[in-house]
Amino acid sequence: MVDRLDLQLVSAALRRVGWIRFWTQMSLGVVVVGVLTFNNIGGRLAANSARSLGLGPGLSLTTLSFFILVWCLWQSWLVVRCGRALASPARPSRGETSRLIKRGVLADLAGLTLAAVGYQALAGSLFVQASMQVPGFFGAQLAVPPGTRGGLMGLPITSIEMLSVLSNTQVLFAHLIGLWFSLWLLQRVHRPS
């Protein structure tokens, strides 16, 4: 027989932590969407946008990780709904509740993996770009060979490219927060009464 007080505490914990997880991941997701959109628009407007092709795989993995984050938001809402259902007479079993939370754990782990691999791709691309820069106070310098027009030597890292790393870091942090909350909820559901 399930203790009524313990069931109320688990119900309150699921609702409270589910909402905290939802709104935290939602706010970080809004930042990711804003940065990815700005990066996409700014990358197209840049004068030399063909040189940022090396960021493509990292940005693709970041976008996939973001889509998993959207699915995790839906899972957070289901956790809140499950917490409400635990307070009603037709409540889900402990197994159903733990399966719901475990799906969130697996989704956050998949999102973390994609974001980490995307981060490595972004960092590697920016490292190669930074290693081709001409040393100097302002990075790339104007080179004017005789008889030609001036152009840039080297490829300076722009702020738009750094924003792509920021978007990846935000989605990585959102999945990490979701993982922490899901593991705590799983521990709370399986705590002996």
Steps between C-alpha positions, in 0.01 A plus 500: 500500500634840405525755779265792422743765632787359296279498190413865557869587541593316180212670318613844619863424411406388149292810439751746647815353347320436170406868474848615603653271239249614236554872551879473533530299182246726327699815579826343383321369190377850415860623521611215271230581242590868510871435459454241223264732312734796539791281395312384190395852397835656592695226323314569177555874528872466568725611216699177500235244600648219288789461743278392791414168336706319763243592764223308321536160672522659844196718437306202363571297813407800715170527314430128547577535868257793511224286347562240770475785752155584364399136554642521855277802563202288409627229736527758780139596443405130516684472833295793635184331374609173663553686829145635477370152423670359810283728711181366336326167563602360157872526554776345288713222644857542617618311191314734262638804680856369495473408129393857426795641692741250342392611152598853604837376626570318172393801293722733701792258462445489122481880489816530708682261267397689186584835659842376617591365156370823345713699740807303396421566132454873564815527711705307244381719216573819693841366602594438137374847412693659787820318401479656153478854636784741447648608833444859590300723727187495284530143366491496121685779327469656160740366243546703187707308246634721220255540213194355682226624725539461876343203677502326834768247581379239742149448628422691818249340733187712506250556776234313301721191506542536875121520531479153350713372787273687744188333358664162537601574858146609587338184362765288674427673832123460452539123454732481800243675721228268370717199579564618856130558567397170341752300701384669821136423415586139421676469835202662673247264339701192596583612854361248748208641696 
